[in-house]
Amino acid sequence: MPTEELNHHYPTEGEPRLSASPVEAGRALAEARRASRLKSEFLDQISHRVRTAVQTVRGMSHLLRDGGLSTAQEAYLLNIDKSVEDLFGVVGEALDFSNIEAGSLAIADEDFHLKGALDQELYALHLRAEGKGLLLTCRIDPNTPEVMSGDAPRLAQILAVLVGNAIRYTARGGVELRVTNGGYHNDGRLFLTFSVRDSGPGLSEKQLRALRRMLAAPLTPHLNIPEGLGLGLTVACRLTLLLDGDMTVESGENGAVFTVTLPFREIPLADDDAGLLSQAEPEPGPHFAEPSPLFALKGAKILVVEDDPINRLLIKAILSQVGTETRTAASGAEALSALREQTFAAVLMDVRLPGMDGLETTRRIRALEQELERKRCPILALTARARQGDRGDALRAGMDAYLTKPIDKDELLSQLGAHLTPTALLVADDRHDMLHVLVERGFRVALAETARAALYEAALSHFDLILLDTHFLRQDSLEITKVIRRLEGYSGRRAIIIGVGVDEEAAERCLIGGLNACLPRPFDGDEFAALWADLGHV
């Protein structure tokens, strides 16, 4: 869904007084807005330069670690990494602070998976807690929806501040994050409550008073940071209010509890799909079978478009370690020239390129693919800018993912692997042979044993291939196909659906009903590979 700009107008110190003439008032207002914009742009430039430098330091640190070090050298690098992460956090907070002051903070409204959004942020925090001998737990009440619409990055940012502070000031015991369903309001919004509880010393009375005053104050551009609260907590409070949420705090000798309540919209399946979904009990969860995470990267041809020579060297070194064939380009023009000469499995695209930027380069790549009738190549954005609205700009330009600098090696390889690994949903009873064939050919396979489980997986994720055992599902095969095709009407992405065990008499009816192809039983790996190639895949 599109990103919305919050155009809050705050009175600034440079705005006119009531006694000023209309002309003077207009000039003063224009000057105040210009000063605010220049300040925001200046901080944005600083953020870009710092993130680029941090990317280099962290990346080279990881490469050194892979080379084999002594215990003391490992400790030195860990301290470097910690300092880099602290610097990275401060830069992000300063940029958000500036955007809040300018009244131009972008708030996203996009569909996301709650547990996935939390897992990504809590992983790094778990390592920090573990390093201090603390236990970090996360509990999501079972009646909490799994998929919803809202601003997942801002939610993660708020919780990272609260959980990070709890870990910082807790010496023993642990920190708990709990998510509960606060119910629906009259306007249809779902409110979720996120409680962060620690066993630390708690807040002082002075800190509590300052925090409550800040939460009760109107939204103004002048964000005075109360003593003892820090920039991160100040930004987290303001983000909560800008998201139309609420934050409360309780503190005592046994620790502190921060509670944030935020509105979202639940993303349910269409009502007309409820009948088929209710025919069976839900599965306990998705079951995946997959090749090695780096399986798809070995031998893959990757184009790295990056104007900074050190970053080109760094990314190429990371990719070379996992066996990719990497080519680099320093500009958009070089990238287009390379793509005319050969095809690539994926492109890593710096957003800020000299001359033609990464967004325009991506648009031209998409046009080139249509001109040459080529298969769509995944393009992953690399940026040191990391402003919320930029992600939407990148996706609208035709990019498939958005990675912020400093680039984390594991995240980079994971994202690349995810975009290069074909995914399959296997709906069958006797599935051993089919599963073996798919995994052997590099598919990441999700398994479903009922019609309900199949639709749940198809609604939650996009699959390149769906294999339906028509004998096992009987009459449900065509119904499942119809529902999946309706769901794809919303996402704009289409899976290849193959029926397995379809006799000649039923094959024509199945193809009319939405299947792409049919295979007989017993399932033959070579026959499947030939069919998959005929359908335009290798």
N, C-alpha and C positions, 0 to 999 in steps of 0.2 A: 504494500500500500504506500501511497506517497508520503513523503516527509512534510510536515507542516511547520512553518516558521511562526514562532511566538513573537508578535510585534507589540510587546508591552511598551508603552511610553511612560517613562519616568521623568519627573522634573529634575533637571540637573542644575549644578551651580551656575552654569553659564546662561540659563534661560532667563527671559526678561521678567522684570518686576511689573506689577500692575500699572505703575505710573508711566511705563515706557510707551512711546508712540507705536502704532501698528508696524511702521517700517522698521523702527529700531528693534521691535520685538521679533519680527521675521528674520532680521539679520542675526540677532543674537541666538535665536533658536537654530538657524542653519549652521552657525559657527560651532555651537555646542555639539550638534550632531556630527559635524565634520571632525571635531576633535575626538569624539568618542569612537568614530569609525577608524581614524588614523591610529588611535591607541590599540584598537582591536587588531588591525592589520599588522602593526608593529610586533605585537605579542605573537601573532600567527607566524610571522617570519622567523622570530626567535625560536618558537616551538619547532618549526621545520628544521632549522639548522641544528638545534640540540638533539632532536630525535635522530637525525642522520648520523651525528657523531656517536650517539649512544648505540645505534645499530652497529657501527663499526667496532666499538669497544666490546660489546657483548658477543658479537659474532666471532671476532678473533679470539676472545676468551674461550668460547666453546671449542674452536678448532684446536687451541693449545691443549685443552683438557683431553681431547680425543687422542693426542699424541703420546700419552703416558707420562705421568708426573709423579714426583715424590709427594709424601704426605704434606710437607710444609708448603710446597708449591700449590697443591690442591686447596689448602686453606687460604693462601693468598688470592687465588682466583675466586673462591667463594666470597671473600670480602669485596673483591672488585664487583662481582655480580650483584651483591646486596646494595652497594653504593650506586650502581647504575640503575637498579630498580627504584631506589629512593628518588634519584634525580628524575627519572622518567615520570614517576608519580607527581612530583612537584610541578613539572612542566604542564602536565595535563590539568592539574588543579588551577594553575595560574591562568591557563587559556580559558577554562570554564568560568573562572572568576571574571575575566575580562568580558566574555560573552554575556554573562548575567548583567554586568554593569551596563553594557550597551543595549540590553533588552532584546538581543537577537539570538538567544540560545535556541537551537533547532531541536524539536522534540519529534521523535519518530513514532509512527503507528504501523507496526509490522507484525505479522504472525510469527510466533516463536513457540518452541517447546520449553516449558518451564524448567524441568529437571536438567535438560541440556544446557540451558543458559546459566543455571546455578553451578553445575558440575565444572564448567570451564573456568569460572572465576574462583571457585572454592579449592581447586586443585593446588594452586600456588599458595593459598592461605593455609591449606592443610600441611604443606611442607614447612611453612614458617612455624606453625604450632608444634609440629613434631620436633623441630629443632630446639624448641624450648621445653620439651617434655610435657606439652599440654595436649589434651584431647579435644579435637574439633569435631562436632557432630552436626548433622543436618537432618531434620525431621520434617517431612511434608505430609500433612494429614491426608488420609485416603480420599476424602471427599473434595479434594482440590483438583480442578480441571488440569489436564496435561497440556493442552494447546490453547493459546489465547493470543490476543492482539494487544500491543502496547509498545513501550520503549524498553526492550530488553537490555541494551547497553547501559542506559541510565539506571535501571534497576540494579544491575550488577555493580555499577560504580558506587551507588549509595551503600549497598551491602558490603562492598570491599572496604569502604571507609570504616563502617561500624564494626565489622568483624576484625579488620586489621588493628583498629584501636584497642579492641577487647583483648586481642592476643598480645599487643605491645605492653599493656598495663596489667596483665595477669601473670603472676609468678608461679602459681601452682593451681592444679585443678583442671578446668577446661572452659571451653566456649561452646555454646549451643545456638544454632540458628533453627528456628521453627517457623513453618509456613502454615497458616490456617485460612480457611475459607470464611470470609466475613459476610457473605451473602450478597444478594442483588439489591440495588437501589431502584427507585421508581423509574429512573431513566434507562434502566436495562444494564447499567455497568456492574461488573463483578468486582467486589473489593476484596483484596487479599491482604493479610496481615503478616508481616515479617518481624519476628522478635529475636533480638540478639542478646543473649544472657551470658554474663561472665562471672567468674569467682574472684575477681580482683578487689582492690580496695574501694572501688566506687568513686563517685565524683564529689568534690567539695561543695559546700553550700553556695560558695561564690560561683563556681562553674555551673551549678544547677540553675541559679537565678539568671545568669547570663544566657544560658542556652534557651530557657523558657521565654525570656524577653525577645530573643532573636526569632523564635518560632512564632511568637504572637505579633511581631512587627509587620507592617505593610511591606509589600515588595517595592523597594527603592534601589537605585543603582549604587548607593554608597554603602557597601558591605563592610562595615567596621568589624574587624575580627576580634571578638572578646578575648580577654587574656585567659590563657589556659585551654582554649577550645581548638585553636589551630585552623589553618586554611582548609584542610580536608573536610573537617566536620562542618565548617561554615558553608562550604559548597554543597555538601550532602543535604544540609537542612534546606538550603534554597532550592536545590533540585527537587526535593520532596514537595515543596510548596508549588513549584512551577508545574509539576506533574499532577496537580490538584489532589495531593495527598496530605497526610498528617503524620507528624512525628511526636512521640511522647517519650519521657525518660523517667525511670525510677531508680533510686540509688540508696544503698545502705551498706552496712558493714560486710554483708555477704556478697557484694558485687553490684553491678548495674545492669539494667534491662532497658535497651532501646527498642521501641516498637514503632514500625513504619507501616502505615496503611495506604495502599495505592489502588487506583481504579484500573481495570482492564476490561476487555470484551472477550468472552468465551467464544471459541470457534467450534461449533458443533457440526455434525454431519447434516445433510439436508433431511428434512422431515420425511420425504418420500422414500428414503433409504432405511427408515427405522424398522420396517417390517422384516426385511431380510436380516438385519443386524441382530434382531431379538431372537432369532431361531436357535441360537446356541449361547452358552456362557462364554464370557471373554476369556481369552488366554491369560495366563499369569504374566506374560510379557513376551517381547520378541525374542526369537532364538536365531542366532546368526552363525553361519559357517562361512569362513572366509580364508583366502590365502594370506600370506605374509603381508603386513601393511606396506612393505616396500616392493611387493611383487610387480606392481604396475609401473614402477619407476625404473626398473632395471632395463637399460637399453632405450628408454624413451627419449625422444628428441625434444628438448626444451629450449625455447627462445627467451633470453633474459634481456629486457629492454630497460636500461639504467644508465643515466648520464654520468654518475659518480664512479670513477675508475676503481676506487677501493671497494665500493659496494658490489661492483661487477665481479671483482676478484673473489670477494667473500662468498657471494651467492653461488658462483661457479664452483668454488671449492666444496661447499656444502653438498651441492648436487652431484659432483663427481664422486663423492664418498659412497653414494648409493648406486652408482653405475649408470647415471644418465649421460646422454650425449648433449652437451650444452653449447649453444651458440649465443653470442652476445651482440647487442646493438646499442649504440650510444644516443640514438635519436629516433623519433617516429619515422622519419624518412628511411633510415637504415632498416628499421623493423619491417616496413612495407616491402622494401627491396628483398629482404631475406624471405618473406612469406610468398613473394612471387616466384622465388627460385625453388622453394621446397615446402613441404607440409611439416607441421610440428604437432606433437601430442598436446602441448600446452604452452602458453605465453605468460611470463611474469612481467607485468607492465608497471613501471614507475609512473605515478600520476603526474608529477611535475617534471616535465621534460623541456629542454630549451626549444624555442620555436613552436612546433606543433606539440601540444601537451598529450598526456596519456589518454585522456578522454576522447579527443579528436582522432588520435591514432587508432583507438579501439573502434570508433565509428567507421573509419575507413577500412579497417580489417574486416568488419562485418559486411561491408559493401563488396570488398574484394572476394570474400567467400561466396557471395551470391553470384558475382560476375563469373567466377571460375567453377561454380557449382560444386563447391567443396563442402565437406562435413564441418559443422560448427566446431571450432577449436576453443577449449576452455581458456579464458583470460583472467588471471588473478591480479588484482590491483595491489601495488606496493606503494605506501604513502607514509610520509612523516608528518602529514598535516593532521589527520585523525579527528577532524571536526565531524559532528554527528551528521550534518547535511551532506557531507562529501560522499558518504557511503551510498546514499540514494542516487547521487549524481553518477557515481561509478556504475551502479547496476543499470540505470537508465541508458547509459552510453553503450551497454552491451557486455560489461564485465560480469564474471560469474561469482567472484568472491572478492573479499576486501581484507587485506592484511596490513596492519599498521606497524610502522617502524618504531622501535627496533624490532626486527623480525626475529622471532623465536625459531630456532632450528627445528625442533620437534613439531611446532605448529605448521611451519612451512611444508615439511615433508608430509605431514598428515593431510593438509589441505590438498596438496598436489596429488597424493595417493588417492584421496577420496574422489577427486574429479577425473582421475584416469582409470579407476577401478570400476568396471561395469557392475551394476547391481541387479539382482534377480530375486523375485518372490516365487517360492515353490509351494504350491498348494497341492499336497498329495498325501496319501496314506503310506503306501509302500514306495518310499522315496530314496532309498539308499543309492541306487544306480544313478538316478538323475542328479542327486546332490554331488556324488563323486565326479561326474562329468563336468558339472558347472564349476566346482572349485578348482578342478584340474585345469580348466580353461581360464582361470583368473577372475571368476565372478565372486562378488560378495553376496552371499545368499541368506535371505530371511526365510524362515520356515513358518508356515501356517497350516493348522490341521482342521480348521473349520471355516465355513463361509464367513462367519462374523470376524474371525481373526484375520482372514485375508483382506476384508474391506477395511478393517482397522489399520492394517499396515499400509494399504494403498492410499488411505486418506492422510496418513501421517507423513509418508515419504514418497519420493518419486523413484520408480524402478525402470531400468532400461528393458528388462525382460520379466514377463510373468508367465510361469508355466502352470497350467491348470490340468490336473488329472480329472478328465471328464467322467471317467467310469466311477471314480470315488465320489465326486460331487454330484453326479447324476444331473437332475434338472436345474441345480443351482449354478451350473457353469455359465449359462447364458445370462442369468440374472446378475451374477457377479460381474460379468463383462460389461453389461449395460450400466451398472452403478459406477464402475471404474471409469468408463468413458464419460459419464456425467461429471464425475469429480475432476477429470482432466480438462473439462471445459472451463473450470475456474483457474487451474494452474497454467494452462497453455502448453503443457508438456505431455507427450504421448508415449506410452510404453508399447513394446511389441508383446502381444498376448498370443501364446501358442497353446493350443489344446492338445493334450497327450491322451491317446487311447480312443480317438475319434474314428468311427468306421466311415466308409465311403458314403454311405447313405446320409449320415448326419453332418458330414464335412461341409457341404454347401450351405446348410442352414446355419452352422456355426460361423462361417465366414461372413454371411449376411448379418449375423448378430453382433459382429464387432471384433471377432478374433482375426488375427493376421495370417495365421497358418495353422496347420494340424499335423501331428505326427502319430503314427500307429504305435501300438505296443507290440513287442517289448521295446523300451526306449534304447536307441542306439546312439552312441556318442558321435560317431562319424557322420551319421545322417543328420543329427542336430547341428554339427559344425557346418555342414554344407548348406543347410537351410538358413542358418544365422548369417553366413556369408552372402547368400542370395538376397537376404533382406537388407543388405547394405552394411553389414558389420563384419569385422574380422576378429 
